[in-house]
Amino acid sequence: MTGSIELSGLRLANPLMLASGTWGFGETLPGEVLRAAGALVTKGISLYPREGNPPPRLAETPCGLLNSIGLENPGLEAFKARILPRLLKIGPPVMVNILGEDEEEFLRLAEGLSGTGVAGLEVNISCPNVRRGGMAFAYDPEGVRRLVGRLREVWPGFLSVKLSPIGPIFEVAQAAEEAGAGALTCANTYPALVVQKTPRGPRFHQGGLSGPAIKPLTLRLVYELARRVKIPLIASGGILSGRDAQDYLLAGAQAFQVGTATLLDPEAPLRILSELDELSRAD
Ligand SMILES: Cc1cc2nc3c(=O)[nH]c(=O)nc-3n(C[C@H](O)[C@H](O)[C@H](O)COP(=O)(O)O)c2cc1C
């Protein structure tokens, strides 16, 4: 279960990917962890720089983490000039997670990343589509079909659509597959709320929930998706141990991503790979 795999033409040394947004651009992780990953998925890159949300951006919940980073990133040009060359030297294939405000921005991102050595795109459809009144792409299966179809014209390489766990996920998944997606990443964080009591009254902190709390929810989505689509599934949601990863592989995923676990323990990806290896030997 930890050997090399192929996902729609993309070869990985092992099925573990570092999840978007949870390892910075590698500055804070030991080089050994970065090199051991099957693939590195960057945080969301937009056409223009984004400042993100004001702090606090993270809140702990009993079994999870709520984040409201607001997709802070340096924008495409600065990413290509200052960050990508360093990531490409690490070794594992680099996948770039892209986010656009509308179809045109997604297309310009894909065009701008062509010929740069990037091994694949992960298309974040959880972001609002400004041309549809701010409704997330993930709520609009026909919009996703059109988006993926147009991306396919400019990006023939590996392309995974990162699904949102909310909205009509099965219809969106099928539309993405029919339009030519090479894989589906299941799934992004769940919209959630934390209430903080302060002397001036309650403070409401909205954000995306990740970590162990979401694992059974996303595991079900992967299991159901595996019965509905033929393209490979990349699981993402609450993987903290080799057993968690194995559950997703048994439910029908071909690869998996480790996110919040890396924030808790920078060496978690190494531990998860060795636990998974042991589990598969024991079976
Ligand atoms: C701090 C933080 C930042 C994230 N940034 C992104 C992002 O830029 N793009 C994206 O598609 N997902 C992003 N995610 C979602 C993760 O990639 C992952 O899909 C999600 O956290 C579920 O996996 P986990 O429970 O292993 O963390 C982020 C998650 C966290 C916790």
The ligand as an ORCA input file, in Angstrom:
! r2SCAN-3c Opt
* xyz 0 1
  C      -4.543     25.977      7.548
  C      -5.183     25.298      6.342
  C      -5.057     25.875      5.068
  C      -5.628     25.267      3.950
  N      -5.488     25.845      2.706
  C      -6.031     25.234      1.614
  C      -5.875     25.813      0.312
  O      -5.193     26.832      0.116
  N      -6.494     25.183     -0.737
  C      -7.216     24.020     -0.571
  O      -7.745     23.479     -1.543
  N      -7.356     23.447      0.651
  C      -6.779     24.024      1.731
  N      -6.923     23.438      2.974
  C      -7.621     22.144      3.098
  C      -6.619     20.973      3.224
  O      -5.801     20.875      2.062
  C      -7.346     19.619      3.437
  O      -8.089     19.292      2.285
  C      -8.292     19.664      4.643
  O      -7.667     20.346      5.720
  C      -8.713     18.268      5.122
  O      -7.614     17.465      5.443
  P      -6.982     17.329      6.945
  O      -8.108     17.007      7.870
  O      -5.957     16.245      6.799
  O      -6.357     18.654      7.258
  C      -6.349     24.042      4.110
  C      -6.475     23.464      5.386
  C      -5.899     24.071      6.499
  C      -6.054     23.418      7.863
*
